[in-house]
Amino acid sequence: MKLKFLRLVILIMCLMLSKNQKASAYDQEALNTLKKGVSEWNTMRHAKPGETIDLTQAKLEDASLNGADLSKTVLIKAELSGSTLNRADLKGSNLMMALIKKADLKNSDLSGSCLVQANLQGSFMKGAKFREADLRDANLRWSMLENADFSSANLTNTNFFEANLEGANLNGANLNGALFIEQANLNGATLSNNTILPSGERATERWSTLHNAKFVSELESAPRHHDTPRPLTVNPTTKYSEKEGTDNKIQLPVPAKSVFEKGSLDHANMAGADLRNADFHRTDMKAARLQGANLQSANLDRAFLKDADLSKSNLSKASLYGATLTNANLSGANLEGASLFEADLEGANLEGANLKNANIMDANINNATLSAHTTLPSGQQATSRWAVLKGAKFVNIPPK
């Protein structure tokens, strides 16, 4: 087991060294040009057509980028919330894990782009083109996508809660595992027998009719394959060690502040680890095992914790602003005084969790599970009425 783990670490390091683009280094000069204005930026791009520019983690909130030529631009984990990108050219761009909430992308072209795990919640994307784009695990909650073109796009596990897809083209799109498609507006949308439904089956005329969508029959073809590698951004300053028989558990040192910012810790086993004050800002921690971990006062702002096990963990006074905690297990967790502002807790298990004095303003707890043992921010115990008002579920657990 130890040899296998060491080989994995070596492989990751080799892949990182082989990358031409570093996850923490964007082209500052190019970013400065973009911030000066779209005209100067486009002039620069047209002088060097087809050149890939690295703007990884660029901070472009509320930026005016209408008509910008951002094709083949690397915008991994970029912050574009509130920005205007109407008619922007984003063909072949890499927007993996980018934050693009409440942005304007009307008639923008994102054909062939990578939007894996991107957060497009509440964005206005009427008439946008996503042909052959990769939107696996993306968040399209409350987004406006009338007449958008998703033909042959990968929409696996994408969240469509109350998204408006009226008149959208879903011909050949892969919706396998897509979430809340029943709550989306599909009036007038076009599907075909090459459209893969959330069930994994091909779309049919009957299914389309039941959802007020149109159906076209065409020559059957296999779903398009999107081979988009995940970014390997392990922090080289973080030391890992493994002991025999620990099931690949990461044994962490206990410094004053461990730094994992913007790293990748998918499926990592940190159960019971002392991570007080640790910095996990924008860290990818999908399905991480953190049960019983001490995360007191940790920075988990915008961390990706989908399916993570945080049961009985100590998250008191932790910062979880904008964190993704969909389907996370927070049963028995201590969240007293934690900041969950704009956090996504869709489907999370909050049974027995302590949320006393926690800030849950604008947090999404739809379908989250609460019980009478859950302590609310007010200090009172959760009730079925409170759960219903928040769109959550309430379960009756007999006292121990």
C-alpha positions in Angstrom: 0.0 0.0 0.0 2.9 2.4 0.9 4.7 1.7 -2.4 1.4 2.3 -4.3 0.9 5.6 -2.6 4.5 6.8 -3.2 4.1 5.9 -6.9 1.0 8.0 -7.1 2.8 11.0 -5.5 5.7 10.6 -7.9 3.3 10.4 -10.9 1.5 13.6 -9.8 4.8 15.4 -9.4 5.9 14.3 -12.8 2.7 15.4 -14.4 3.0 18.8 -12.7 6.5 19.3 -13.9 5.5 18.3 -17.4 2.8 21.0 -17.5 3.7 24.1 -19.6 1.2 26.2 -17.5 1.6 26.6 -13.7 -1.6 26.7 -11.7 -0.4 29.6 -9.6 1.2 31.8 -12.3 -0.8 33.7 -14.8 0.4 36.2 -17.3 0.3 39.4 -15.3 1.1 41.6 -18.3 -1.8 40.2 -20.3 -4.1 40.6 -17.3 -3.2 44.2 -17.0 -3.9 44.7 -20.7 -7.3 43.1 -20.3 -8.1 45.3 -17.3 -7.3 48.4 -19.4 -10.1 47.6 -21.8 -11.5 45.2 -24.4 -10.2 47.2 -27.3 -6.5 47.0 -26.3 -6.9 43.3 -25.3 -8.5 42.4 -28.7 -5.8 44.3 -30.5 -3.2 42.2 -28.7 -5.0 39.0 -29.4 -5.4 39.7 -33.1 -1.7 40.4 -33.4 -1.0 36.9 -32.1 -4.0 34.8 -33.3 -4.4 31.4 -31.7 -1.9 32.0 -28.8 -2.9 30.5 -25.5 -2.8 33.0 -22.6 -2.7 31.9 -19.0 -5.0 33.9 -16.7 -5.4 31.2 -14.1 -7.1 32.5 -10.9 -7.4 36.0 -12.3 -9.7 38.3 -10.3 -12.1 39.8 -12.8 -15.2 40.3 -10.7 -17.7 42.8 -12.2 -15.3 43.4 -15.1 -16.7 44.8 -18.4 -15.6 42.3 -21.1 -18.3 42.6 -23.7 -17.0 41.3 -27.0 -13.6 40.2 -25.6 -11.6 37.6 -27.5 -10.9 35.1 -24.8 -10.7 32.1 -27.0 -8.1 29.5 -25.8 -7.5 31.5 -22.7 -6.7 29.6 -19.5 -9.1 30.9 -16.8 -8.9 28.0 -14.3 -10.4 29.1 -11.0 -10.8 32.6 -12.3 -13.3 34.9 -10.5 -15.7 36.4 -13.0 -18.8 36.8 -10.9 -20.9 39.8 -11.9 -18.8 40.4 -15.0 -20.4 41.2 -18.4 -19.2 38.9 -21.2 -22.0 39.5 -23.7 -20.9 38.3 -27.2 -17.5 37.3 -25.8 -15.5 34.7 -27.7 -14.6 32.0 -25.2 -14.2 29.1 -27.7 -11.8 26.5 -26.4 -11.1 28.3 -23.2 -10.4 26.5 -19.9 -12.8 27.7 -17.2 -12.4 24.8 -14.9 -13.7 25.6 -11.4 -14.2 29.2 -12.3 -16.6 31.3 -10.3 -19.0 33.0 -12.8 -22.1 33.7 -10.6 -24.6 36.3 -11.8 -22.6 37.2 -14.9 -23.9 38.3 -18.3 -22.9 36.0 -21.1 -25.7 36.7 -23.6 -24.8 35.4 -27.1 -21.3 34.5 -25.9 -19.5 31.6 -27.6 -18.1 28.9 -25.3 -18.0 26.1 -27.9 -15.4 23.5 -27.0 -14.6 25.1 -23.7 -13.9 23.4 -20.4 -16.3 24.3 -17.6 -15.8 21.4 -15.3 -17.0 22.3 -11.8 -17.6 25.9 -12.9 -20.1 27.8 -10.9 -22.5 29.7 -13.2 -25.3 30.1 -10.7 -27.8 32.8 -11.7 -25.9 33.9 -14.8 -27.7 35.3 -17.8 -26.7 33.2 -20.8 -29.5 33.6 -23.3 -28.4 32.5 -26.8 -24.9 31.4 -25.6 -23.2 28.6 -27.5 -21.9 25.6 -25.5 -21.4 23.2 -28.5 -19.2 20.3 -27.5 -18.3 22.1 -24.2 -17.5 20.1 -21.1 -19.7 21.1 -18.2 -19.3 18.1 -15.9 -20.3 18.9 -12.3 -21.0 22.5 -13.2 -23.6 24.6 -11.3 -26.3 26.0 -13.5 -28.7 26.7 -10.7 -31.1 29.6 -11.5 -29.3 30.3 -14.7 -31.1 31.8 -17.7 -30.3 29.7 -20.8 -33.1 30.5 -23.3 -32.1 29.4 -26.8 -28.6 28.3 -25.6 -26.9 25.7 -27.8 -25.7 22.6 -25.8 -25.5 20.3 -28.8 -23.0 17.5 -28.1 -22.1 19.1 -24.7 -21.1 17.0 -21.7 -23.6 17.9 -18.9 -22.8 14.9 -16.7 -23.8 15.6 -13.1 -24.6 19.2 -13.9 -27.0 21.0 -11.5 -30.0 22.4 -13.4 -32.1 23.5 -10.4 -34.7 26.0 -11.7 -32.6 26.7 -14.7 -34.4 28.2 -17.7 -33.6 26.1 -20.8 -36.6 27.3 -22.9 -35.8 26.8 -26.6 -32.4 25.4 -25.8 -30.7 22.9 -28.2 -29.9 19.7 -26.3 -29.4 17.6 -29.3 -26.7 15.0 -28.6 -26.0 16.5 -25.1 -25.0 14.0 -22.4 -27.2 14.6 -19.3 -26.2 11.4 -17.5 -26.6 12.0 -13.8 -27.7 15.6 -14.2 -29.4 17.0 -11.1 -32.8 18.6 -10.8 -33.7 18.4 -14.5 -37.3 18.0 -13.4 -37.2 21.4 -11.8 -35.7 23.1 -15.0 -37.8 24.8 -17.6 -37.5 22.7 -20.8 -40.4 24.3 -22.7 -39.5 24.2 -26.4 -36.1 22.8 -25.9 -34.9 20.3 -28.6 -33.7 16.8 -27.8 -33.0 13.8 -30.0 -32.4 10.1 -29.7 -28.7 11.1 -29.3 -29.5 13.0 -26.1 -28.5 11.1 -23.0 -31.0 11.6 -20.2 -30.1 11.7 -16.4 -31.0 8.1 -16.2 -28.3 7.2 -18.7 -30.9 6.2 -21.3 -31.4 7.9 -24.7 -34.1 10.5 -24.9 -37.4 9.5 -26.4 -40.3 11.4 -27.9 -42.5 10.4 -24.9 -40.0 11.8 -22.4 -39.7 15.0 -24.5 -43.4 15.5 -24.7 -43.8 15.0 -20.9 -41.3 17.9 -20.4 -42.9 20.1 -23.1 -39.8 19.7 -25.2 -39.3 18.9 -28.9 -37.9 15.7 -30.2 -36.1 15.0 -33.4 -35.1 11.5 -34.7 -31.7 11.2 -36.4 -29.0 8.7 -37.1 -27.8 7.2 -33.8 -24.3 8.0 -32.7 -22.2 7.4 -29.7 -21.9 10.2 -27.0 -19.0 12.5 -27.6 -16.0 11.7 -25.4 -14.6 14.6 -23.4 -11.2 13.8 -22.1 -10.4 16.8 -20.0 -7.8 16.2 -17.3 -8.3 17.6 -13.8 -5.7 20.1 -12.7 -3.1 18.7 -10.4 -2.3 21.5 -8.0 -0.8 19.7 -5.0 0.9 22.3 -2.9 4.7 21.4 -3.0 5.2 23.0 0.4 2.8 20.5 2.0 4.4 17.4 3.3 2.6 14.1 3.3 3.5 10.8 4.9 1.9 7.4 5.1 2.0 4.7 7.7 1.3 1.1 7.1 -2.3 0.1 7.7 -3.8 3.6 7.6 -5.7 3.2 4.4 -3.7 6.0 2.7 -4.5 8.4 5.6 -2.6 11.6 5.2 -0.6 12.2 8.5 -0.5 15.9 8.8 1.9 18.0 10.9 0.3 20.5 13.3 1.9 23.8 12.5 0.2 27.1 13.5 -1.3 27.2 10.0 -1.3 24.5 7.3 -1.6 25.9 3.8 -3.5 24.0 1.2 -4.8 27.0 -0.7 -6.1 26.1 -4.2 -4.7 22.6 -3.9 -6.3 19.3 -4.9 -7.3 16.9 -2.2 -10.0 14.8 -3.8 -10.8 11.7 -1.8 -8.0 12.5 0.7 -8.3 10.8 4.1 -7.8 13.3 6.8 -10.1 11.8 9.4 -9.3 13.0 12.9 -6.5 15.4 11.7 -5.7 18.6 13.6 -6.3 21.3 11.0 -7.0 24.3 13.2 -6.5 27.6 11.3 -5.6 25.7 8.1 -6.1 27.5 4.8 -8.2 25.5 2.3 -9.3 28.6 0.2 -10.7 27.3 -3.1 -9.2 23.8 -2.5 -10.7 20.9 -4.3 -11.8 18.4 -1.6 -14.4 16.3 -3.3 -15.3 13.3 -1.2 -12.6 14.0 1.3 -12.8 12.1 4.5 -12.6 14.6 7.4 -14.8 12.9 10.0 -13.8 13.9 13.5 -11.2 16.4 12.1 -10.5 19.7 14.0 -11.1 22.5 11.5 -11.7 25.2 14.1 -11.2 28.7 12.5 -10.1 27.1 9.2 -10.5 29.0 6.0 -12.7 27.0 3.6 -13.9 29.9 1.5 -15.1 28.6 -1.8 -13.7 25.1 -1.1 -15.2 22.3 -3.2 -16.5 19.7 -0.6 -19.1 17.9 -2.5 -19.7 14.4 -1.0 -17.2 15.1 1.7 -17.5 13.3 5.1 -17.3 16.0 7.8 -19.3 14.1 10.4 -18.5 15.0 14.0 -15.9 17.4 12.8 -15.2 20.7 14.6 -15.9 23.6 12.2 -16.6 26.2 14.9 -15.7 29.7 13.7 -14.7 28.3 10.3 -15.1 30.4 7.2 -17.1 28.6 4.5 -18.1 31.5 2.4 -19.4 30.2 -1.0 -18.2 26.7 -0.2 -19.7 23.8 -2.1 -21.0 21.2 0.4 -23.6 19.4 -1.7 -24.4 16.0 -0.3 -21.7 16.5 2.4 -22.1 14.6 5.6 -22.2 17.1 8.5 -24.0 15.0 10.9 -23.0 15.8 14.5 -20.6 18.5 13.2 -19.9 21.6 15.3 -20.5 24.7 13.2 -21.0 27.1 16.0 -20.1 30.6 14.9 -19.2 29.4 11.4 -19.7 31.6 8.3 -21.8 29.7 5.7 -22.7 32.8 3.7 -23.7 31.7 0.2 -22.6 28.2 0.9 -24.3 25.4 -1.1 -25.6 22.7 1.3 -27.9 21.1 -1.2 -28.7 17.6 0.0 -26.2 17.8 3.0 -26.8 15.8 6.1 -27.2 18.2 9.0 -28.7 15.8 11.5 -27.4 16.7 14.9 -25.2 19.5 13.6 -24.7 22.5 15.8 -25.3 25.7 13.8 -25.6 28.1 16.8 -24.7 31.6 15.9 -23.7 30.4 12.4 -24.2 32.8 9.5 -26.4 31.0 6.9 -27.4 34.1 5.0 -28.1 33.2 1.3 -27.0 29.7 2.0 -28.7 27.0 -0.1 -30.0 24.2 2.1 -32.6 22.7 -0.3 -33.1 19.0 0.4 -30.6 19.1 3.3 -31.6 16.8 6.1 -32.2 18.2 9.6 -33.5 16.5 12.8 -34.7 17.6 16.2 -31.1 17.2 17.3 -29.9 19.9 14.9 -29.3 23.3 16.6 -30.3 26.3 14.5 -28.4 29.6 14.4 -30.9 31.0 17.0 -29.8 28.3 19.4 -33.2 26.6 19.2 -33.6 23.0 18.0 -34.7 22.5 14.4 -38.4 21.9 13.7 -40.2 20.4 10.7 -41.8 23.8 10.1 -38.4 25.6 9.9 -37.1 22.9 7.6 -40.0 23.2 5.2 -39.6 27.0 5.1 -36.0 26.5 4.0 -36.8 23.8 1.5 -35.0 21.2 3.7 -36.1 17.8 4.9 -36.9 17.0 8.5 -36.4 13.5 10.0 -37.6 12.2 13.3 -34.8 10.5 15.2 -35.8 8.8 18.4 -33.8 10.1 21.4 -30.8 8.0 22.5 
